[in-house]
Each structure stands twice: as structure tokens, then as C-alpha cells.
Amino acid sequence: MLRERGLTFVGIDVIGDWLTEINVTSPTGLQEIDRFDGINTAGLIWDRIEARLRRPA
């Protein structure tokens, strides 16, 4: 459903069996990954998204 609405990159929060939030502006998990391994994860993800958008249909 998110992809159908044009949302390519989102973060979700789940507590137990409940989806509590969909974050479409700043998925925070990337900050934690970057602190752990020093890789610019957001940059890698956006490079991949942009490459997919540049591909001919």
C-alpha cells in the first residue's frame, strides 16, 4: 500500500502486534546503524532509489 502511494522509503514502529507509526520523513533507524558501523546508510539507500528512478520503464 505504501509503494502504491509513492512512498519508497519509510520507517515503521511496531509494539507487540500493533503498528503504531509510519514515519515518511525521517526513518530514525538509519542513525543507529550509522553510529554502529560508520557507514552513510542513508546515502547508500538514496543512491539506490535514484538509480531505480533513472532506469527506463
N, C-alpha and C positions, 0 to 999 in steps of 0.2 A: 504494500500500500504506500509506503514512504517513497519508494522508487517511482511509482506511478505518479506521484505528486511532485516529482522533480527533485526530491531530496536524496542526494547521493552519499552524503557523509553526515551521520548523526550519532549522538550518544544516547543511550537509554539507561535509566535507573530502574532496577527491579528489587523489590523487597518481598521475600517469600514468593508467592505466586502472583504478585501484583506488579504491573508496570506502573511506576509512579511518575515518571517524567520522560519526555523525549526532548533532548537538547539539540536544536538545529543550528545554533550559532557558535558554540564553543565546547565541543566534547572534551571534558577535563582529563579523561584517562590518558591522553597523549602527554600531558605534563608529567604524569607519574612515570610513564615509560621513558621519556627523555631524561628525567632525573636518574633513573636506574642505569641506563646504558649510554647516555650522552649522544644518542643519535637524534637527528632532527626528523622525528617520525612524521610530524605534520607536513613538512616539506616533501617527504617521500610520497605520502598519500596524495597530496595535491598535484605533484608531478604526474602520478599515475592517472588521476582523474582528468587532468588536462590532455594527456596523451590519448585517452579514450575519446575525448570530445573532438580531437583533431582528426581521428580516423574517419575516412569516408564511409557513408552509410551503405 
